[in-house]
Amino acid sequence: MSESLETLIAAFQSLAPVMDEDGEPVALEILPPATVDQKAAFASACGGQLPAELDAFLSLTAGLRGLVDFEPKPFLLEDDFIHTLRVFDYGNGDGLGLEVDGDRCRVWWLGHDPYFIVLHAQSITELLERWLDRIRNLSGPYLNAGELFFDPATESPALDKGRVSAGSDAALAAFLKELPEGTLVHDLRSASGGTEIPFDRLHELSLGSTFRRQDLVFAFLPPPAASFTKPVPVTDYLNGVLSEDERRLLTALPKGCLVIHDRDMAANSWMKIAGAYPDQDFSYKPPFHVLYPRRKSWWQFW
């Protein structure tokens, strides 16, 4: 393993600067090997044992910068439910991360803009091999770094849980059996590098869907059935206890509006309110959900 990584790092080191789209040379910086203290921090972040592949990589370099950005850090990527060590920060909380997988480290992209979950490689070695191949086979000007290194190559299809075969994997069979009907499953067990679980799944999570995982099988459970909370006349709230801002907001609404305060909303009911009154307009004026007495002209919203 270390010989393979050593060969790869040497190959990266021999690369000449590549011209970017502005005609400026972009070089590659290979950082010195990680120190003993740095390795100890990684071991602690990995649960006490440094994976052999990561140990081998850090013994050669603490990271790559410039033409390639791959610099492992001994702390977690932000907003990460897979629990990966940060490798590359896109600047908005998204980025690349390493997940310990025995002696190797899987490489993931985790984020919300514009990609959700991307399995880039089953190991550091696999990722670096693919990146090196792309650089060597560049034609024309240097491509956008995202297109070259981070953009997904394929999209994982959403499967009904009944279409996923557990084979002899008893843990996976039990996992699939527990999933409710209507669960969408993404099976990355045989996925090629650069396979994305699409952004649609993240959008569904924001609407009340929930997420479960069994190794490389990702399940997105449907949200609970939406209930309907009936809005009430504005006067129902004006007769109660309100803050000054809340009272001012309600008194400015047109006559005939129906409203519901956030605190009185049943779980998942917000999606049903607008649909229950198809000929009326709905808006959210925090903390009130407002149902207008009739459809408004577009200019009245501005």
C-alpha positions in Angstrom: 0.0 0.0 0.0 2.7 2.5 1.0 4.7 1.7 -2.2 1.6 2.5 -4.3 1.0 5.7 -2.5 4.7 6.6 -2.7 4.6 6.1 -6.4 1.6 8.3 -6.7 3.0 11.1 -4.7 6.2 11.0 -6.7 4.1 11.2 -9.9 2.2 14.2 -8.6 5.6 15.8 -7.6 6.8 15.5 -11.2 3.9 17.3 -12.7 4.6 20.6 -14.4 2.4 23.6 -13.7 -0.9 23.5 -15.7 -2.3 26.6 -17.3 -5.7 27.7 -16.0 -8.5 29.3 -18.1 -6.9 32.7 -17.7 -3.5 31.5 -18.9 -1.9 31.5 -15.5 0.2 28.6 -14.3 -1.2 26.5 -11.5 1.4 24.5 -9.6 1.2 21.7 -7.1 2.6 22.0 -3.6 3.4 18.8 -1.7 3.5 19.4 2.0 6.1 17.7 4.2 5.2 14.5 6.0 3.0 14.8 9.1 4.7 15.1 12.5 4.4 12.5 15.3 2.0 14.9 17.1 -0.1 15.4 14.0 -0.4 11.6 13.5 -1.4 11.2 17.1 -4.2 13.8 16.6 -5.4 11.8 13.6 -5.3 8.5 15.5 -7.4 10.1 18.2 -9.9 11.5 15.7 -10.1 8.0 14.1 -11.1 6.4 17.4 -7.6 5.6 18.7 -6.2 3.6 15.7 -4.8 5.3 12.6 -5.9 3.4 9.4 -2.9 1.9 7.6 -3.6 3.8 4.4 -3.9 7.2 6.1 -0.8 6.4 8.1 1.1 5.7 4.8 -0.2 8.9 3.2 0.7 11.1 6.2 4.2 9.5 6.3 4.8 10.8 2.8 3.0 14.2 3.0 0.5 16.1 5.1 -1.4 17.1 2.0 -1.5 18.4 -1.5 -2.3 22.1 -2.4 -2.8 24.1 -5.5 -3.5 22.0 -8.6 -4.9 19.4 -6.3 -6.4 20.2 -2.9 -6.2 17.2 -0.6 -5.2 18.0 2.9 -6.6 15.8 5.7 -7.5 17.4 9.0 -8.0 15.6 12.3 -11.5 16.9 12.9 -14.9 16.3 11.4 -16.4 18.0 8.4 -19.2 20.4 9.4 -22.8 19.2 9.3 -21.7 15.7 8.6 -23.9 12.7 9.6 -21.3 10.2 8.1 -18.6 11.4 10.5 -15.7 12.0 8.1 -12.4 13.8 8.7 -12.2 17.0 6.7 -10.0 17.0 3.6 -11.2 20.0 1.6 -13.4 22.9 2.6 -15.5 24.3 -0.2 -16.2 27.4 1.9 -19.8 26.9 2.8 -19.6 23.9 5.1 -19.5 21.4 2.1 -16.4 19.5 1.1 -14.4 16.3 0.9 -14.1 14.0 3.9 -12.4 10.7 4.8 -14.4 7.9 6.4 -12.4 5.1 8.1 -13.1 1.7 6.5 -10.8 -0.8 8.2 -7.3 -0.1 6.9 -8.5 2.2 4.2 -10.4 5.5 4.0 -13.3 6.1 1.8 -13.5 9.6 0.3 -16.8 11.4 0.3 -18.2 14.7 -0.8 -20.8 15.9 1.6 -22.8 19.0 1.2 -25.9 20.9 0.2 -24.9 23.2 -2.7 -25.0 22.0 -5.4 -24.3 18.3 -4.5 -25.5 16.2 -1.6 -23.6 12.9 -1.0 -20.9 11.7 -3.5 -18.8 8.6 -3.0 -15.7 9.7 -4.8 -13.5 6.6 -4.0 -13.2 3.6 -1.9 -9.7 4.6 -0.8 -7.3 7.5 -0.9 -5.2 5.6 -3.4 -8.1 5.1 -5.8 -8.9 8.8 -5.6 -5.4 10.0 -6.3 -5.0 7.5 -9.1 -8.1 9.0 -10.8 -7.1 12.6 -10.2 -3.6 11.9 -11.6 -5.1 10.2 -14.7 -7.3 13.3 -15.3 -4.4 15.7 -15.0 -2.3 13.7 -17.4 -5.1 13.5 -20.0 -6.1 17.1 -20.0 -6.8 18.5 -23.4 -6.8 22.2 -24.0 -6.9 24.7 -21.2 -7.0 23.7 -17.5 -10.5 22.8 -16.6 -12.5 24.2 -13.7 -11.3 22.5 -10.6 -14.8 21.4 -9.7 -15.3 19.7 -13.0 -11.9 18.1 -12.8 -11.9 16.8 -9.2 -15.2 17.3 -7.3 -18.2 17.1 -9.7 -19.9 13.7 -9.6 -19.6 11.4 -12.7 -22.9 9.5 -12.2 -26.1 9.6 -10.2 -27.2 6.7 -8.0 -30.8 5.6 -8.8 -33.4 5.5 -6.1 -34.6 2.0 -5.5 -37.6 0.5 -3.7 -36.2 -1.5 -0.7 -37.6 -4.7 -2.2 -35.2 -4.3 -5.2 -32.1 -4.4 -2.9 -30.5 -7.8 -2.5 -28.9 -8.4 0.9 -27.3 -11.7 -0.3 -25.6 -13.4 2.7 -25.4 -10.1 4.7 -27.6 -10.8 7.6 -27.2 -7.3 9.1 -28.3 -5.7 5.8 -31.3 -8.1 5.5 -32.4 -7.1 9.0 -31.9 -3.4 8.1 -34.0 -3.7 4.9 -36.8 -5.6 6.7 -37.2 -2.8 9.3 -37.7 -0.1 6.7 -41.3 1.0 6.1 -43.0 0.8 2.7 -42.2 3.7 0.5 -38.6 4.0 1.6 -36.2 5.0 -1.1 -32.8 3.3 -1.0 -29.5 4.1 -2.7 -27.2 1.1 -2.9 -23.5 2.2 -3.3 -21.9 -1.2 -2.6 -20.8 -1.5 -6.2 -20.8 2.1 -7.2 -18.0 3.5 -9.3 -16.0 6.5 -8.1 -17.9 9.8 -8.3 -21.4 8.4 -7.7 -23.8 10.9 -6.2 -26.9 10.4 -4.1 -28.9 13.2 -5.7 -29.9 16.5 -4.1 -33.6 15.5 -4.2 -32.9 13.4 -1.1 -31.6 16.4 0.8 -34.7 18.3 -0.2 -36.9 15.5 1.1 -35.1 15.5 4.4 -36.0 19.2 4.8 -39.6 18.2 4.3 -39.6 15.7 7.1 -38.0 12.6 5.6 -35.5 10.7 7.8 -32.2 9.0 7.0 -30.8 5.6 7.9 -27.6 3.9 6.8 -26.2 0.3 6.7 -22.6 0.6 5.5 -23.0 1.6 1.8 -26.8 1.3 1.7 -28.5 4.6 2.3 -32.2 4.7 3.1 -34.4 7.7 3.1 -37.7 7.1 4.9 -40.8 8.9 3.8 -42.0 11.8 6.1 -44.9 11.0 8.4 -48.3 11.7 6.9 -49.1 15.4 7.0 -51.9 16.5 9.3 -54.1 19.5 8.8 -54.2 22.4 11.3 -57.1 24.7 10.6 -56.3 28.4 10.5 -58.4 30.8 12.5 -59.5 34.4 12.1 -57.0 37.1 13.0 -59.2 38.2 15.9 -58.7 34.9 17.7 -55.1 35.9 18.2 -55.7 39.6 18.7 -57.7 38.8 21.7 -54.8 36.8 23.2 -51.3 37.5 24.4 -49.0 38.8 21.6 -45.8 40.7 21.4 -45.9 44.2 20.0 -44.4 43.1 16.7 -46.9 40.2 16.4 -49.8 42.5 17.0 -48.6 45.1 14.6 -48.2 42.3 11.9 -51.7 41.0 12.4 -53.4 44.4 12.4 -51.7 45.2 9.0 -53.2 42.2 7.3 -56.2 42.5 5.0 -59.7 41.8 6.5 -60.8 38.2 6.3 -57.3 36.6 6.7 -57.0 33.4 8.6 -53.8 32.7 10.5 -51.9 30.1 12.5 -49.0 30.9 14.9 -46.0 28.6 14.7 -46.6 27.4 18.2 -50.0 26.1 17.3 -49.0 24.2 14.2 -49.3 20.4 14.2 -46.2 18.5 13.0 -45.9 18.5 9.2 -49.1 20.4 8.8 -47.6 23.4 7.0 -47.5 21.6 3.7 -51.3 21.0 3.8 -52.6 24.5 4.6 -52.1 26.0 1.2 -53.4 22.9 -0.6 -56.5 22.8 1.5 -57.6 26.2 0.0 -56.7 26.0 -3.7 -58.3 29.3 -4.6 -56.6 31.3 -1.9 -53.1 32.5 -1.4 -50.8 31.6 1.4 -47.7 33.2 2.8 -45.5 33.0 5.9 -45.0 36.1 7.9 -43.0 34.8 10.9 -44.3 33.6 13.3 -47.7 33.5 11.5 -48.8 31.3 8.5 -51.3 33.6 6.7 -54.2 32.5 4.4 -55.6 35.4 2.4 -59.3 35.6 1.7 -58.9 35.5 -2.1 -56.1 35.1 -4.6 -53.9 38.2 -4.8 -52.6 39.9 -7.8 -48.8 39.3 -8.1 -48.0 43.0 -7.5 -49.6 42.9 -4.1 -46.9 40.7 -2.8 -44.2 43.3 -3.5 
